[in-house]
Amino acid sequence: MSQKQFLTFAAFIACSIGSIALFFPMILLVEMKAATASGAALVMARTAGAFLLGVGILNFMVRADSASPTMVSILFANAMIQLFILPIDPIAYFTGVYGNPMSFIPNTILHIGLLFGFAHFWRKTKTEIAANHAKIA
């Protein structure tokens, strides 16, 4: 898979889940996560949705960009987002916040895949930039 294809896939996922969380938080919380929908949970779901939608739009906008320090930063930040998000759903399930193992297993698998993808393209882009600088020097 090319970097452009990967970023398009990541953008689609982020925009899809972000839109559901922002515009239909009850579906995300109750039906997808098997969680209780309190007022605070709805606000946090919408906040997370807005964030995901913004990240998805960013990834879509840069998907065809060439290797640059900015692209390295975007890929690294995306990898860190995946790393930081990774334990949240399993912890929520094992502490009783989510009522169903399917509320975290698919997301956990997705976050692991996205983490490895972003890390791969971050490293590849960083190496490409270093090689280009070595040719110039």
C-alpha positions in Angstrom: 0.0 0.0 0.0 1.3 3.4 -0.9 1.5 6.3 1.5 -1.3 8.1 -0.4 -3.5 5.0 -0.2 -2.8 4.6 3.5 -3.5 8.2 4.3 -6.7 8.1 2.2 -7.8 5.0 4.2 -6.9 6.6 7.5 -8.7 9.8 6.5 -11.8 7.8 5.6 -11.9 6.0 8.9 -11.3 9.2 11.0 -13.9 11.1 9.0 -16.5 8.3 9.3 -16.1 7.7 13.0 -15.7 11.4 13.7 -18.9 12.2 11.9 -20.8 9.5 13.8 -19.4 10.7 17.1 -20.0 14.4 16.4 -23.5 14.1 14.8 -24.8 10.9 16.3 -23.1 10.4 19.6 -25.9 8.1 21.0 -25.2 5.6 18.2 -21.5 5.6 19.1 -22.0 5.3 22.8 -25.0 3.0 23.1 -25.0 0.9 20.0 -21.3 0.7 19.1 -19.7 0.9 22.6 -22.5 -0.6 24.7 -22.0 2.3 27.2 -24.3 4.5 29.2 -25.0 7.8 27.5 -24.8 10.6 30.1 -24.7 14.2 29.3 -21.0 14.4 29.9 -20.4 11.3 27.7 -22.4 12.9 24.9 -20.3 16.1 25.1 -17.0 14.1 25.2 -18.2 11.9 22.2 -18.9 15.1 20.2 -15.6 16.6 21.2 -13.7 13.4 20.1 -15.8 13.4 16.9 -14.8 17.0 16.1 -11.2 16.1 16.7 -11.3 12.9 14.6 -13.1 14.7 11.8 -10.4 17.4 11.8 -7.6 14.9 11.7 -9.3 13.0 8.9 -9.6 16.1 6.8 -5.9 16.9 7.5 -4.8 13.4 6.4 -7.0 13.6 3.3 -5.6 17.0 2.4 -1.9 15.9 2.7 -2.3 12.4 1.2 -0.6 13.3 -2.1 2.1 15.5 -0.6 5.8 14.6 -1.1 8.3 13.9 1.6 8.9 17.0 3.8 9.6 17.9 7.4 5.9 18.8 7.7 4.9 15.4 6.4 7.2 13.7 8.9 5.6 15.7 11.7 2.1 14.9 10.5 2.9 11.2 10.3 4.6 11.2 13.7 1.7 13.0 15.3 -0.8 10.5 13.8 1.3 7.6 15.2 1.3 9.2 18.6 -2.5 9.7 18.5 -2.8 5.9 17.8 -0.4 5.0 20.5 -2.2 7.2 23.1 -5.7 6.0 22.1 -4.7 2.3 22.0 -5.3 1.5 25.7 -8.4 3.6 26.2 -11.1 1.2 24.9 -9.6 -2.0 26.5 -9.3 -0.2 29.8 -12.9 1.0 29.5 -14.1 -2.5 28.8 -12.1 -4.1 31.7 -13.3 -1.5 34.2 -16.9 -2.0 33.2 -17.5 1.2 31.3 -18.2 -0.8 28.1 -20.6 -3.7 28.3 -19.4 -5.9 25.4 -15.9 -7.1 24.2 -16.9 -6.1 20.7 -17.0 -2.5 21.9 -13.2 -2.6 22.0 -11.7 -5.5 20.0 -12.3 -4.1 16.5 -11.0 -0.6 17.5 -8.0 -2.0 19.2 -7.1 -4.0 16.1 -7.6 -0.9 13.9 -5.5 1.3 16.2 -2.7 -1.2 16.1 -2.8 -1.4 12.3 -2.9 2.4 12.0 -0.1 2.8 14.5 2.2 0.5 12.5 1.1 2.2 9.2 1.8 5.7 10.5 5.1 4.6 12.1 6.2 2.8 8.8 5.5 5.9 6.6 7.0 8.2 9.2 10.2 6.2 9.2 10.2 5.9 5.4 9.6 9.6 4.9 12.2 10.6 7.4 14.7 8.3 5.7 13.8 9.7 2.3 14.4 13.3 3.5 17.8 12.3 5.0 18.8 10.6 1.7 17.8 13.7 -0.2 19.9 16.0 2.1 22.9 13.7 1.7 22.7 14.0 -2.1 22.6 17.8 -1.8 25.6 17.9 0.6 
